[in-house]
């Protein structure tokens, strides 16, 4: 795919450094303040064009797909303009701020015959497919405990009085948006929409530094602990009557999984960069013009966003 990258932050750099074979980065957009960074990235990764004006960027005929790796509060505005320019859009998680915004963007994408996709790594990973395959073998599942605790590289700046993007309420930062979206997507994909949603957060300067998310299904209780201000080993367990699935490591990577059943134990480890699988899937969708897959992913993203927005409202 001929990709136009919007943003020069950590996630854009991570995507480029992964050197995913299906990606051909043909252009990159930055702010004027970050123009030097864009030039460095263009030189390092062979990107032909750099832009500081989004309208000019969208007029580039070499760009087929726009990738949005920008602050959360800009997702809706930038996605809408790209869809209006009849470009496919891959938008970093969380998609947008409200369910109405997502529905509007999907309607616009369909009208212009382009695809709108959310870049959420875990539901595209081989580890996720392994979990989904063996989930029925667990029998009735009573409890799920998930943890995603990470001491953010920006937390020290926050403690010193600064307001980095990841900790800025005005830019839709915070723990639930940044880290909580990963377990939310997993749970939405595996179990659907819960009956009750409650989020209790440790708040400071208007932002959730950490919190506990509880999802209640008809016969299943889920507890999710998340933090951008904690150092801890990450360990998640799906517990059933016949066995359990143990996930070690972060929930955006699913890099180590153990499945324990009465007659079988499966140990599995990931062997590639976490972003490879999702972009391989996106490339296949685009090449095959697989609208059905786009719509299925949209429905999963819509469920995840409903959980996310309800959780935020319950604080």
C-alpha positions as CSV (number, residue, x, y, z in Angstrom):
1,X,0.0,0.0,0.0
2,X,1.2,3.5,-0.8
3,X,1.0,5.1,2.6
4,X,0.9,8.8,3.5
5,X,1.8,9.1,7.2
6,X,0.4,11.9,9.3
7,X,2.5,12.5,12.4
8,X,6.1,12.2,13.5
9,X,5.6,10.9,17.0
10,X,6.5,7.6,18.7
11,X,3.8,5.6,16.9
12,X,4.8,6.8,13.4
13,X,8.4,6.1,14.2
14,X,7.5,2.6,15.5
15,X,5.6,1.8,12.3
16,X,8.5,2.9,10.1
17,X,11.1,1.1,12.1
18,X,9.1,-2.2,11.8
19,X,9.9,-2.1,8.0
20,X,6.7,-3.9,7.2
21,X,7.0,-5.3,3.7
22,X,3.5,-4.4,2.4
23,X,4.0,-0.7,3.3
24,X,5.4,1.8,0.8
25,X,5.7,5.1,2.7
26,X,5.5,7.7,0.0
27,X,4.8,10.9,2.0
28,X,4.8,12.2,5.6
29,X,3.0,15.2,7.1
30,X,4.3,17.1,10.1
31,X,3.7,20.4,11.9
32,X,6.1,23.2,11.0
33,X,7.7,22.7,14.4
34,X,8.4,19.0,13.7
35,X,9.5,19.6,10.0
36,X,13.1,18.7,10.8
37,X,12.0,15.3,12.3
38,X,10.0,14.6,9.2
39,X,13.0,15.3,7.0
40,X,15.1,13.0,9.1
41,X,12.5,10.2,8.8
42,X,12.1,10.8,5.1
43,X,15.9,10.4,4.6
44,X,16.1,7.4,6.8
45,X,13.2,5.5,5.3
46,X,13.3,6.7,1.7
47,X,10.1,8.7,1.9
48,X,9.9,10.9,-1.2
49,X,7.7,13.8,0.0
50,X,7.4,15.8,3.2
51,X,4.5,18.2,3.9
52,X,3.4,20.6,6.5
53,X,0.0,21.5,4.9
54,X,-2.6,18.8,5.2
55,X,-4.6,19.9,2.1
56,X,-1.5,19.7,-0.1
57,X,-0.7,16.3,1.5
58,X,-4.2,15.0,0.6
59,X,-3.8,16.2,-3.0
60,X,-0.7,14.0,-3.5
61,X,-1.8,11.4,-6.2
62,X,0.8,8.9,-5.0
63,X,-1.0,8.5,-1.6
64,X,-3.7,5.7,-1.6
65,X,-4.0,5.3,2.2
66,X,-3.7,7.9,4.9
67,X,-2.3,6.6,8.2
68,X,-3.2,8.8,11.2
69,X,-0.6,8.6,14.0
70,X,-1.6,11.9,15.8
71,X,-3.1,12.9,19.1
72,X,-6.4,11.4,19.9
73,X,-8.4,14.7,19.7
74,X,-7.4,15.2,16.1
75,X,-8.5,11.8,14.8
76,X,-12.0,12.8,13.8
77,X,-11.1,16.0,12.0
78,X,-8.2,14.5,10.1
79,X,-10.0,11.3,9.2
80,X,-13.0,13.2,7.9
81,X,-10.8,15.4,5.6
82,X,-9.0,12.3,4.2
83,X,-12.3,10.5,3.5
84,X,-13.6,13.6,1.8
85,X,-10.5,13.5,-0.4
86,X,-11.4,9.9,-1.2
87,X,-8.4,8.3,0.5
88,X,-8.6,5.1,2.5
89,X,-7.9,5.8,6.2
90,X,-6.1,3.8,8.8
91,X,-6.5,5.6,12.1
92,X,-4.7,4.8,15.3
93,X,-6.6,3.8,18.4
94,X,-8.8,4.9,20.0
95,X,-10.7,5.7,16.8
96,X,-12.6,8.9,17.8
97,X,-14.1,10.4,20.9
98,X,-17.8,9.5,20.4
99,X,-19.9,6.9,18.8
100,X,-21.7,9.5,16.7
101,X,-18.4,10.6,15.2
102,X,-17.5,7.1,14.2
103,X,-20.9,6.4,12.6
104,X,-20.6,9.7,10.7
105,X,-17.1,8.8,9.4
106,X,-18.2,5.3,8.4
107,X,-21.1,6.7,6.5
108,X,-18.8,9.1,4.7
109,X,-16.3,6.4,3.8
110,X,-19.1,4.2,2.3
111,X,-20.4,7.2,0.4
112,X,-17.0,7.9,-1.1
113,X,-16.3,4.2,-1.7
114,X,-13.2,4.1,0.5
115,X,-12.3,2.1,3.6
116,X,-12.0,3.3,7.2
117,X,-9.9,1.0,9.5
118,X,-8.7,1.2,13.1
119,X,-5.1,0.4,13.8
120,X,-5.5,-1.8,16.9
121,X,-2.8,-4.4,17.0
122,X,-4.0,-7.2,19.2
123,X,-7.1,-8.4,17.4
124,X,-5.0,-9.0,14.3
125,X,-2.3,-11.0,16.0
126,X,-1.7,-14.7,15.7
127,X,-1.9,-14.9,19.5
128,X,-5.5,-13.5,19.3
129,X,-6.5,-16.1,16.8
130,X,-5.0,-18.8,19.1
131,X,-7.1,-17.5,22.0
132,X,-10.3,-17.3,19.9
133,X,-9.7,-20.8,18.6
134,X,-9.3,-22.4,22.0
135,X,-11.8,-20.3,23.9
136,X,-14.7,-22.8,23.5
137,X,-12.5,-25.6,24.9
138,X,-12.4,-23.8,28.3
139,X,-16.0,-24.6,28.9
140,X,-18.1,-22.1,30.8
141,X,-16.0,-19.0,31.6
142,X,-16.7,-17.4,35.0
143,X,-13.9,-14.9,35.4
144,X,-11.5,-12.9,33.3
145,X,-8.7,-10.8,34.8
146,X,-6.6,-8.5,32.6
147,X,-3.7,-6.2,33.5
148,X,-1.9,-3.6,31.4
149,X,0.4,-1.6,33.7
150,X,3.1,0.6,32.2
151,X,5.3,3.3,33.6
152,X,4.9,5.9,30.8
153,X,8.1,7.5,29.4
154,X,6.1,10.8,29.8
155,X,5.1,10.3,33.4
156,X,8.2,12.0,34.9
157,X,7.4,15.1,32.9
158,X,3.9,15.0,34.1
159,X,5.0,14.7,37.7
160,X,7.3,17.7,37.1
161,X,4.4,19.9,36.1
162,X,4.3,19.5,32.4
163,X,1.3,18.2,30.4
164,X,2.5,15.8,27.7
165,X,0.0,14.8,25.1
166,X,-0.5,11.3,26.7
167,X,-1.6,13.0,30.0
168,X,-3.5,16.0,28.5
169,X,-7.3,15.9,29.1
170,X,-7.8,18.4,26.2
171,X,-6.2,15.9,23.8
172,X,-8.2,12.9,25.0
173,X,-5.1,11.5,26.8
174,X,-5.2,9.3,29.9
175,X,-4.9,5.7,30.9
176,X,-8.2,4.4,29.6
177,X,-7.8,5.8,26.1
178,X,-4.2,4.9,25.8
179,X,-3.9,1.5,27.4
180,X,-7.4,0.5,28.3
181,X,-8.5,0.4,24.7
182,X,-6.4,-2.8,24.2
183,X,-8.2,-5.1,26.7
184,X,-11.5,-3.4,25.7
185,X,-10.9,-4.5,22.1
186,X,-10.0,-8.0,23.1
187,X,-13.0,-8.3,25.3
188,X,-15.3,-6.8,22.7
189,X,-14.0,-9.2,20.0
190,X,-14.2,-12.3,22.3
191,X,-17.4,-11.6,24.4
192,X,-19.3,-8.7,22.8
193,X,-21.0,-5.9,24.6
194,X,-21.4,-6.2,28.4
195,X,-24.5,-5.5,30.3
196,X,-22.8,-3.2,32.9
197,X,-19.7,-1.1,32.7
198,X,-17.9,0.7,35.5
199,X,-14.6,2.5,35.6
200,X,-13.0,3.7,38.8
201,X,-9.9,5.9,38.3
202,X,-7.1,7.5,40.2
203,X,-7.4,11.1,38.9
204,X,-4.8,13.8,39.0
205,X,-5.0,17.2,37.2
206,X,-8.0,16.0,35.3
207,X,-6.5,12.8,33.9
208,X,-6.8,9.2,34.9
209,X,-3.3,7.9,35.8
210,X,-4.7,4.4,36.6
211,X,-7.9,2.6,37.1
212,X,-10.0,-0.5,37.5
213,X,-12.5,-1.3,34.7
214,X,-15.3,-3.8,35.5
215,X,-17.4,-5.4,32.8
216,X,-20.4,-7.5,33.8
217,X,-21.9,-10.0,31.3
218,X,-24.9,-12.3,32.0
219,X,-22.7,-15.1,33.4
220,X,-19.2,-13.6,33.3
221,X,-17.3,-11.0,35.4
222,X,-14.3,-9.2,33.9
223,X,-11.8,-7.1,35.9
224,X,-9.2,-5.0,34.1
225,X,-6.4,-3.1,35.9
226,X,-4.6,-0.4,33.9
227,X,-2.0,2.2,34.7
228,X,0.4,4.6,33.1
229,X,2.1,5.3,36.4
230,X,3.0,1.8,37.7
231,X,5.8,-0.6,37.3
232,X,4.6,-4.2,37.3
233,X,4.6,-7.5,35.5
234,X,1.7,-7.9,33.2
235,X,-0.3,-11.0,33.5
236,X,-3.9,-11.8,32.3
237,X,-6.0,-14.9,32.7
238,X,-9.2,-16.2,31.1
239,X,-10.6,-18.8,33.5
240,X,-13.0,-21.5,32.5
241,X,-14.4,-24.7,34.0
242,X,-12.2,-26.9,31.8
243,X,-9.0,-24.9,31.8
244,X,-7.5,-21.5,31.4
245,X,-5.6,-19.2,29.0
246,X,-2.7,-17.3,30.5
247,X,-1.4,-14.2,28.8
248,X,2.0,-12.9,29.9
249,X,3.2,-9.5,28.7
250,X,1.4,-6.5,27.4
251,X,-2.0,-6.7,25.8
252,X,-1.1,-4.9,22.7
253,X,1.4,-7.6,21.8
254,X,0.1,-10.9,23.2
255,X,3.7,-12.1,23.0
256,X,3.4,-15.1,25.3
257,X,0.4,-17.4,25.7
258,X,-0.2,-20.6,27.7
259,X,-3.3,-22.6,27.2
260,X,-4.0,-25.3,29.8
261,X,-6.7,-27.9,29.2
262,X,-7.2,-31.3,30.8
263,X,-5.6,-33.2,28.0
264,X,-3.4,-30.5,26.4
265,X,-0.9,-27.7,27.3
266,X,0.0,-25.2,24.6
267,X,2.9,-22.8,25.0
268,X,3.2,-20.1,22.3
269,X,5.4,-17.0,21.7
270,X,5.2,-14.2,19.1
271,X,8.1,-13.9,16.7
272,X,7.5,-10.6,14.9
273,X,6.8,-6.9,15.5
274,X,3.3,-6.3,16.8
275,X,2.3,-4.0,13.9
276,X,3.1,-6.5,11.1
277,X,-0.1,-8.5,11.4
278,X,-2.6,-5.6,11.3
279,X,-1.0,-4.1,8.2
280,X,-0.8,-7.4,6.4
281,X,-4.5,-7.7,7.1
282,X,-5.2,-4.2,5.9
283,X,-3.1,-4.7,2.7
284,X,-5.1,-7.9,1.9
285,X,-8.4,-6.1,2.5
286,X,-7.4,-3.3,0.1
287,X,-6.0,-5.7,-2.6
288,X,-9.1,-7.9,-2.4
289,X,-11.5,-5.0,-2.0
290,X,-12.9,-6.9,0.9
291,X,-15.8,-4.7,2.0
292,X,-17.2,-7.4,4.2
293,X,-14.0,-7.6,6.3
294,X,-14.0,-3.8,6.6
295,X,-17.6,-3.8,7.9
296,X,-16.9,-6.6,10.4
297,X,-13.9,-4.7,11.8
298,X,-16.0,-1.6,12.0
299,X,-18.7,-3.4,14.0
300,X,-16.0,-4.6,16.4
301,X,-14.5,-1.1,16.7
302,X,-18.0,0.3,17.3
303,X,-18.6,-2.1,20.2
304,X,-15.2,-1.3,21.7
305,X,-15.9,2.5,21.4
306,X,-19.3,2.0,23.1
307,X,-17.6,0.2,26.0
308,X,-14.9,2.9,26.1
309,X,-17.2,5.9,26.1
310,X,-19.6,4.3,28.7
311,X,-16.6,3.6,30.9
312,X,-15.4,7.2,30.7
313,X,-18.9,8.4,31.5
314,X,-19.0,6.2,34.6
315,X,-16.0,7.7,36.3
